[in-house]
Amino acid sequence: MGALACCFGRGGDADAEADVSASSGSAGTVSGSSRRVGAFAPSSTSSVRGEGMGRLETSPSSESKPRRESIDVALRKISHGPTRVDDRGSTRGDGDGIGDVVPGEGSGSGTKTARDLMRELAFYSKLNAKSLSKRRAANEEDLDTLRRALAQTFTFAEVEDAVLTRIALQMFLITVEEGTILMEENEPGDALYLIEDGDFDVLKNRLGSDVCVVRRGNGQIVGELALLYSVPRTATVRASRRSTVWVCTQDVFKREVKNSVEETTLSKNIFMEQVPVLSTLPLETRKHLADAMEPVTFQPFTSIMSEGDANDGKLYIILSGRAVVSKRDPNTGDNRTVNHLFRHDFFGEMETFRGLDTREFTVSSAEKAVSCYCLNREVVLATLSSASQKLLDEKSQEKIRDRMRQLKGEKSWKDVEITLLGSARIGGKQVNITTTARVNPRSFSENTDREISKIEFIEKEILGGGTGGCVHKVISRRDGRLFALKRVRKLAVFDAPAHIFCEKEVTSEISHFSLMCQHASFQDRAHLYMLFDLMDGCDLMDLLSSAVKVKMIPSDVNGQVTNVPTQMGMDEDAARYYCAMIVLAFEYLHANQIIYRDLKPENVLVGLNGRSKLGDFGYSRKLGVGERAWTFCGTPGYVAPEICLSKGYGFAVDWWALGVLTYVIITSRQPFTISKDPSQKDDPIKVMRRIVDMTYKVQYPTYASDEACDFISQLLQRNDMNRLGNVQGGARRIKEHPWFGKFDWELLESGDYEPRAVTLSSQFMQLQRERLRALEHDQLVATEMDSTRGPHDASMTRAAEVFKDF
């Protein structure tokens, strides 16, 4: 395929769908129908497409988690059947959901509240003895453990020992199976849970995506403020393994404690305890900070601090709402968004700890008011100086802010008139297109200070494509610069537009020489357009195909060394360069919270000068800090075990795919398609079963170096916590691996590394010309068909609505 054919997939039938059963003996695609294929198929609501061993995908917008009935609901059903629970009309804070809420809102009437049901639990337990048989009451042997754990919380810090003992003896122990929801967002919460043994993820919806904001384990407590206020939970808490938890009901607490602690102060204390980066500070330090915090509220779209203003030394911790962080673009003067901050995030400390006199960022409230707790300079310096390095180095949101300074923010892009000459042939005649494009000014104003208001391109030969569209070379009339213009038919993608929107969003923000960056985007009536860097060679799969060779390699066959014809890929020096470029690409993407999810040779583009770039970002997306993705997407041979098992996954899946790609480049085969039965080797279900099978061992050829085999094996760790790239040190650990022992990373990162030039054979070029002729014919036919559709055509009208904001 052409240099940018990967934008549409290879073979031209990426939209074909087919159901494949677990016993299927041929390559195919797993369809997200109501059937599940073993334990490795996506959820029944997913749609998975591909071609043979091609891409398996679901819509990036269909992220979902398997949900089970929560413990709260189960207890209510056990105790009282399907009684409706009143939501009490309470106002909920924008928290991370450890039961912490805005107090004093609303009251229930007419139906039984969660508190009423919990009060009746003891009575109904007699009627449901069989169902509640696993519930165990606390006894004297549990007392010390419970008292110690409860005493570490602010809720019980001021409770007398005698009262604490009475409360502990009224708690009971329950078992929570892996994957079970302990408490769910918007459900009434009337109990505190103390984790005796287990692990739980706390999930919070942020900007439409569920984010794991914190994890809780042995000896930790969730739902603490539910002892004080009967209001809906503000997040979901899910068991990540089989766990046991102690339950303390609100009724018990209030009956025993009464009003021993003033509730407002208690809420501030608990809030401070739940700021992740401060939660490890000594209890007395946290109490002091909580006492010093002053509440302040900023109305919607209000500037909290501005870049360049004098630093007043104040530190803000968000209580509710969303704040937008922006930075002035030195090239355009525009403010570009570089981060979003939520509850428990903080800002303003960086300038104080670094001794800066002025603010480095602008922070404003978003569409809703932002409520914060504020600490003044004296408190910050006196109380937090010992933790300053941790605040600066370990606060993940701050890392995002620093590392995103190079992003080409959408706000800095300009609307410019763009003309495309010779764009299409309708009725045998070439036509020109003039429209408004979103353009990155820095791509077109390097040699002039004047504002760019109009750009003209001349469309040249086709480079590649697929059923959805094509890629052409274009030339700027102003300075003769070459670009690649991707054109996508709206009617081919309007039923599943998430892919194209994802690609547009990610490529407009990235700026790195290892990545295909976008310079402009626009549309006409029938097509969507994106302007990219030009790569004038081929993709890595084409290059690998031309490099494959068969050699006689000494091998052990039944105890005897025999020369065996063995298929080989590229030499390791060449492979090392392509892998190193991908390492830089992933390092940049992950630092900016972008997960790639679709690595394969077809998506690595190579110029004739040998330089490579990673392209096709249709399945990339941003992940919040601690967030896991759930969409099943990727190519079967490259997907990580955690994707196959629908466990939720993070950036580690990209490093797994790099391990597979490295193996493929060196051997020209995939590590999980090697089977004693060749007819089964490409069955995607069998491939994924091998990927998750702990007993399946990847076979390495004898000609591969020990360093290469070790490098691949460390990337192909089934436990993502042990996977190279995902362990402490991140990408640095990859760069330090012996396989890269003599590789010049500094030269590569400077952009001055000169790889081996690419030579394309005459046979390849002939095949390429034939493919492109056929592709160009198909595109012209499609363009002719679209041009005959009238102004009121239903499909065109619908497509226009879908892509009105493209």
N, C-alpha and C positions, 0 to 999 in steps of 0.2 A: 504494500500500500504506500501511498505517498508520505511525505515527511510529516504531515499532520493528520494522517488517516486515523490515528488513534482517537481523535476527537469523536469519532462516530463508531468505533469498533471495526473489527476486520470481518470481511466476508459479506457484509451488506445485509444480514438478516438478524440483527441484534434484537428486533422486536418480536421475533417468532416465539411462541409459547408452546410448551408441551409438558404434560404430566409425566413424571418418571417414578415408578414404584421402586421400593427398596430392592427388589429382585431383578430390576432391569439390567440387561447385559450390555447396553449400548450407551454411548454418551448422550446426554440430554440435559434438560433443564428441569429444575425442581419448581413446580408451580405451587403457589400459596393457596391452594384450594382448601376445602374443609378437612381434607385428610392430612394427617401428619406422617411424614416419612421417617420412621424410627425416631431417634432422639435428636436427630441432626437437622431436621427441616426447620424452616422459619415458622413463626406463629401462624395460626390459621387465617389471620387477617392480613398477612403479607402477600405481596405479589412478587414472585421471583422470576426473572427472565434471563435469557442468555442464549448462546449458541454452542451446543456441545460443551466443550470445556471453556466456553466463553464466560462472560460476566454473569454472576448471579446478583440480583439487585432487588431491593425494595425501594419504594419511594423514600428519599431522605426525609420527607415531611411526615412519615408514618412511624416515627420513633415511638415505641411502646414497650411497656414492661408487663410481664405476667403478674397479675395481681390475685391474691387469695383473700378470703374473708379475714378481717382483722380480729385480733383477740377481743377488742372491745365489743364488736358485733357478736362474736361467738358467745361471750359471757352473757350478753343481753338475751340472745336466743335461748341459751341454756336455762336462764333464770326466768324468762318471761315470754318466750315465744316471739312472734313477729310483731310485737307492739311498736307503733311508730314512735320515734324519739324526736322530741321537739328540738329545733336548733337554737332556741332561746333568743334569736335575733341579735346575738352578741357581735360586737365589732372585733375583728381579728387583726392582729399586727402582722407586718410583713417579716416574720421571723424565720429562724431555721427550724422551728417546730419542736423544740424540746418542751412543749407545753407552755412556753412563755407567751403571754398575751397581754392585751390592753385590758385592765380590769374594769369592773363595775358597769358593764354594758348589758342592758336587756334583761328580761325575765320571761320564763315560760308560762304557758297557760293552756288548759284544755287537754293536753296529752302528757304522758309521763316523760319526765326528763331522764337523762342518763343517771343523774344522782338518785332519783327515785328508784330506778332499777337496781342500782348498786346497793341501796339500803335494803331492798327486798331480797338480795342475793342469798343471804344466810337462810332466810325462810324457804326460798325455793330450792336451795341446795338439798333439803331433806326430800323433796319430791323428785329431784333429779340426781339422787345419790350415785347412780351408775355413771351418768355423764360426767360428774364432778369427782369421780373416784381418784383421779390423778392429782387433784389439788391437795396440798399438804400444809397444814397449819404450822406456824413457827412454834418451837419449843425452847426450853432452857438452853439446850446445846447450841441453838442458832443465835442466841441472844447477843453474845459478844460480837459476832460477825456483823449482825444487823446494826447494832448500836454504833460500831466503829464506822461503818459505811455511811449511815445517816448523819452522824456527827460532822462529817466532812462537808456537808451541804449547808448553804446559807439558811435554808428553810428550818433546819433543826439545830443550827449553831447556838441559838439562844434558848433552846428547850432544856428544861431541867432533866437531870438523869432519871428521876422517877417517872416523869412523863414520857421520856424517850423509851424507857423499858416497857411501859404499858402499850405504847404504839407498836413497838417491835413484836410483842407477843400476839398482836392482832393481825399481823401480816401473814400472807400465805404464799406458797411456792407453786408455780405452774411451769409446764414445759412448753416451749415454743419451737416448732419444727422449722428447719431451714426453708427460707422463702416465705414464711408466714409473716403477715403484716401485724405487728404488735399494736400499732395505732395508725390511723389513717387521717390524712388531711381532711378537715371539715367535719370529722366525726366528733361528737361530744366527748370531752375528756374529764374524767373524774377520779383518776387513780395515778399514783406514782409507781414507776417500775424500777426496781433495783436489780441490775444484771448480776446474778450469782456466777454464771458460767456461760459465756457466749459472745457473739459479735453481732452488732446491728448497724445498718446504714440508715442515716437520717437524710431523707430526700425532700427537696423543696423545689417547687416550680418557679423558674426564673425566666422571664421573656419567652415563655412557651416551651421550655425544656426542663425536664426533671434533673436537678443537680444534687449530687451527694455532697452536702455541705459539711458533714462531720460524721465520724464513726464512733460508736460507743462500744465498750467492752467490759470485761470483768470489773466489778466494783463500782461501775458508773451508773448514773441515774438518768432516766428520761421521764418527761411529763411532770416535772416538779411543781410547776405553778398550777397544775390541775388540782392540787390539794387545796388551792386557795379560791379558784374561780371555775365555775362550771361553764366552760366555753368550748367551741370547736377546736380541735387540734390544728396547729398551723403547719404541720408537715407530716410526712409518712415515715414511720420507723419500721424497718424490715429486717428480719433475722437473716444473716448471711451464713449461719450454720445452726445446727440444733443447739438450743440454748435453754437455760433455766433462769427464771426471773422471779423475784419477790414482788408482791403486789401490796401496796398500801392505799386504801381508799380514802377519798376526801372526807367521808363521813367519820371515819376513825380519827383522822388527823384533827378535824375541827372540834370534835367532841373532846379530845384529850388536850389539845393545845389551847383551844378557844382563841383568844386574840392576843397571844403573848408577844407577837412581833408585829410592828406596824407594817401594813401590807405594801405601802408605796416604797419604803426603804428596802423591804425584802425583794421587791421586783427589780430594783436597781442592782442589788447585790447579785441576784441570780443572773441578770443580764450580763454583768461583768464577768461572772464565772464562765459564761458560755461564749465569750469572745475567744476563738481558738488560740490565737497567738499569745493571749494573756492568761489563759486558763492554768498554765503551769507555774505562775507566780505564787509566792507564799500567800496563804490565806489572809494574813494581816495586811499585806500589800494591796491585795484586791479589795479588802474592806476600805482601806484608806482611799483608794481610787474611787470606789463607789460613793463614798461620802463627799468627795470633792466634785463629782460630776454635776454639771448644771444643764438642765434640759433647754433646748432651743429648737425652734421650728422655722423652716424656710418655705415660703409659699412656692407654688409651681413656677418653674422657669425663672428662678431667682439665682443670682450669682452669689455663691458662698465665699469664694475667694477667687482672685483674678491673677493671672500670670503677670509678673512684674510688680505687683503690689508689695508694700512693706510687709515683712514677716512679723505677725503679732505673736507668734509662738503657740497659738492655740492648736490643740489636737481634737478632732471630731470623730466620734464613733456613731455610726448610723443606727438609729433605733427602728425606723420604718421609712419606706420609700426608696427611690432609686436616684442616685447622683451620677451625673455625666462628667467625665474628666476629659478636658481638651487641651491641646497644645498648639501654639501658633506655628504654622508652616513657614520656615524661613524663606522659602522660594516664592510663595504666592501671597503670604500675609494672612491667609485664611486660617481660622481655627478648625482643627480636625479632631474628631473624637478618637481618643486612644484607649478609653476604658469605661466600664460601668461598675458602680459600687452599690452594694446592697446592705441589708441589715448585718451587723457585726463587722462590716468592713470599716476601715478607719483611714483618715487622711490628715495631712498637715504636719505630721511628725518629721518628715524627711528633711525639710529645710532647717528645722530647729536642731536636730541631731547632727546635721552636717555643717552647722554654723553659717547658713546662708541668710542674707539680709532680705531677700525678696522671694516671693512665691514663684515656683517653676511651672505650675500648672493652673489652669482655670477649672474650678469645680462648681457646677450648677445643679440645682434641683431639676428633675425631669417633669413629666406631665402631672405628677402628684406632689403634694407637699413632702418635704424631707424633714423628719424629726431626728435630732441628734442629741447625744450627750457630749458636752464640751468640757475639756480640761485646759486650764491656763498654763502658761509657760513655766511658772514656778513649780506647779505640781508635776508637770511632765518631766522636767529636769531632775527634780528631787526624788521622784518615785520611780521613773522609768529609765534612768540613765544606765543602770546595770543591764537592762534588757534592750538597749538601743540597737545593738548589732543584730539581735534577733529580729527586731521590728523591721530593720532595713533589709536584712538578707533573707529572712525566712517568710516574710509576709507575701504570700503568693500573688495577691492582687497587685502589690507594688512591683513585683517582678514583671508582671504582665505590662504594667504601665511603662517601665523602663525599656523593656524589650520591644515594645510596639512603636518606638519612636520613629522607626524607619518605614512604617506602613504608609502606603499611599491612600490616606483616608478619603472616603467618598465625598466628604464635604469640600475637599480642595479641587475636585474635578469641575470642569467648566462645560457649559452648553455652547457648542460651536456648530456653525453650518458646515456640513460635509457633503462633498459631491463625489460620486463614484462613476467614473466614465467607462462606458462599455461593459456595464454590469451584467446584462442579461440579453438574450436574443428572443424576441417575441415577434412572431410572424416573419421570421427570417431577418429581422433587423435588430441591431444592437440598440439598447436604450441606456440612458443615463439616469442616475438617482441622485436627488438632492434632498437632504433632510437634516434634522438636528441630531447631533451626537453628543454623548457625554464623553469628554476627552480629558486625559491627564495632560495638563499644560506642559509639564516638564518633558514630555515625550516629543514635543514639537517646538519648543522655544529655547533650545540649548544655545543657539548662536544669535539670538536677538532679544532685545529688552521689550519690544513692543508686544502688545496683547494679541494673541492669536484669535482671530474671529472667523476665519474660513480656511478649510483644508480641502485639497483636491487630490484624489487618487486615480490612477489608471489601472484597471484590472487586467492582469496578464494570465498566464497559463494556470490550469488547474493543478493542484499539488496532491490532492487526496480527498477522501470523504467516505460517505456511506449512504444508506437509504434516507437518513434524516437531512442530509445536506452535503456541503462540500467546502473545500479550502482552496483559495486562489492566492497566487502571488499578486501583490499590488505595489505600485510605485508612487511615492509622493511627488507631485508635480513641482513642489517648491524646492526640494533639495535632492530628489532622486533616491531617497532612502527606501529600502525594501521592507515590506511587512508581509505577514500572512493574514488573510481575511477569511474568517470562518463564517459561512452563511448557512443558516438552519431554516428549513421550511416550518412555518408556524403550524401548519396542519399535521406535520409529522410528529410534533412534540406537545401539542396543546392539551392532550389528555393526561400527560404526566410531565408537567413543566418544572417540577422541583429540581431535576438534574441540571437544566440549563440555567435556572436562577442561581443554584449553588455555584456553578462554574463562574458565572458573571460576578457574583459577590466576592468569592475568594480571589480570583485573578485580578480584580480591581484593587485589592488591598496589598497583595504581595509585591515585594521588590527585592529580588535576589537573582544573581546570575545563573544559579542552578535551576531556576524555575521559569516556565513560560508565563510571562507577565502580559497583562492586558493593557492596551494603550487607548482604546476607545470602544464604545458600543453604541449601536443605533438600530433602527428598524424601519422597514417600509411596510406596505400593506400585507405582503405575503411572507416576509423573511425577517429573521433576527440576525444581526451582524456583531461580531467581536473581532477587534484588531489585535493581533499577537505579534511576538517576535517571529522572525522568519528563520526556519531551520531548513537548509537546502539539501539535506542528505536523505536519510531514511529513518526508520525507527530501529530500535535495538533488536527487535525480532528479525527484521530483514537482515541486519548485519550478522546476527547469530546464525541465521540460515545459510548465509554465504560462507561462514567460517567453519561450519561443521565438517569434520573429517573422520575417517575410520583408520585406525592404526592397529597393528598387531602388538598387543600388550601382554607381557608374561602374567599369567594368572594361575591361581591354585584351583585345579579341577580334579576333584576326587583324590586329593592328596598328591597330585602330580602338577608340577609347574609346566604350563602349556601356553603357547602364544595364542591369544584369543582376539579375533577382530573386535575392536572396542570403539564405540562412538565417542568423539570428543568435541568439546565446544571451543571457546576462545582460550588463548593462553592466559595465565594468571596475571601477567603484567597489565594486559588490556582490561581484564575483568576488574582488577583493583581500581583502575581509574573510574570506571562507570559506577562501581559500588561506592567509591569515595564521594563522587558527586551526589549520589542519592543520600549519603550520610549528611552532607551539608544541607541538602534540601530538607530532609526530615528535621534536622537540628533547628533550622530556621522556622519551619512550619510549627513544630511542637512548642518552640519558645513563644510563639504567637498564638498558642492554644488552637491550632488547626490540625485535625487528624486527616490523613490522606485517604486511606482505605481502598486503594485500587492499584497497587503497584504490580506491574507486569512488564515484560519487555516491550510490548506494543505502546506503552505510555512513556517510554524513554526515547526522546527524539535526539538524533545525532546529525550534526552538520558535516559537510564535506571536510572541514578542517579538523574533525574528530571531536569537537566539543559537544557535550550533551546537556540536555535540559529535561526536567520532569514536566510532563504535560497532562492534560485531561483531569480537571478538578471537579468533575460532575458529582463525585461521591465524597468530596471533602466537606467538612463542616467544622464549626468552632465548638469546642467543648469548654464548659465552665470548669473552674477549679474543682477537682474531685469528682466531676461528672463522668458518667459512663454512657456510652452509646448503645443502642439496642437493635438498630437496623441490620438485617442480614444482607450484606452486599459484598461484592468482590468476586474473584475468579476462584473456583473450587480448589485448585491446587495451591493457592496462595493464602487462603483464609486461615486465621489463627484458631487454635482450639477453642478459645473463649467465644469466638463468633459462632462456631459450629454448635456449641452447647448452649447458645442463647443465654449466657450468663451476664451479659453486659460486658463492655470492654472499653479500653482507653488507648492511649498512644502506643502501647506495646505491640498492638497488632501490626503496625507499620514495620517494626523491627523484625517481627516474625517473617513478614513478606520479603524483607531484604535478605533474610537467610535463604528463603526459597529461590529468590532471583539469583543470588550468588551461585547456588548449586546449579541452576539452569544455565547460567552463562558459561560455567566451567565444563559442565558435562553434556550440555544440550538436551538434558532430560530433566523431568521433574522428580523431586525426591519421594513423593507419595503416590506416583503413578507406576512405580516399578512393582510388577506382580508376576507370579509364576504363570498366571493365566493372562496372556497378552490381550485377549479379547475383552477383558474386564478392566484394563488399566485406566481407561478414561471415563469410567462410570463415576460421575461426581459424588454419588452417595458413598461408594466404596472408598473414594479418595478421602472424603471427610471422615469416614470411620477410621482410616489409618492415621489421620492427623490427630484424632483424639485418643487413639489406642496407645496406652503407655507401654505396651509390650512391642509395638512395631518399631523397629530400629531402622533408621535411614542407612542405606548402603553407600559407602563412598568408594569411588574408583581408585585403583592402586596408583594411577598417575597423578592424582591430586596431592598436593603437599600436605604435610601434617598440620601446618599452620592454617591452611585453607579449611581443612576438615574441622579443626577445632573452632575456627571462627564461625563456620556455618552451624556447628552443633550448639554453640553458645547462643546463637540467635534463635535456633529451633528448640528452645526450652519450652516444654508444654506449660509449665508453671510460669505465668508472666512475671511474677515477682523475682524470678531468677534469670530472666531473659536479658542478654546483653543489650545495652541501650536503655533498658528500663530499670537497671540496678543503680545504686548510688554512683554518681559520676556521669550518668547519662551517656551522651554521644562522645564525651571525652574518653570513656573507657573503650569505645570502639576504635577511636583513633590511636589508642595506646596498644591495641592488640598486636601481637607479633606478626600477623599477616601483613600489617602496614608498617612493619619495623623500619624499612628503608624508604617509605613513601614520604614525599615532601609536602606535608599538610600546609605549611606556611605559604609555599608557592601556589598551591591550589587555591587557598582562601584569598590570596591576593588577586586572583584572576589571571595570573601570568603563566600558569601551567599550560604547556603545549602538548596535548595528547597526540597519539598516532593519527595521521590523516586517514580518511576513509576512501577506499577505492571501490567503486561499484562496477561489477562485471558487465560486459556487454549483454550477456544473457539476462541478467537482472533488469537492466535498463529496457530491454525489449519487452519483457513481461510487464514492466511498470507502464510503459507506453500503452500497451494493449488494455491494461486495467483502467488506466485513466481515460482512454477513449470511450470505453463502455460506460464509465461513470459519468463523463461529461454528457454523453447522449441521454442517459437517464435523467440527469439534472435538467437538461433543456426540455425534455418531455414534461417533467413535473412543473417547470416554470410556465410552459404553454398552457397546461391544464389550469393552473392557479389563475392565470390571466383571464381565462374565460368565465370565471365566477363573477356574478353580478355584484353590485354594491350591497344588496340585501341578502347575500348568500348566508345561510344559517351558520355553517361551519366557520366561515371567515369572520362573521360577527362575533361568534363565541371566542375564536382565537384572539381577536382584537381586544376583547375584554380581559382575557387571561393575561395578555402581555402588555397591558396598557402602562404598567409601571416598569417595564424592562429598560 
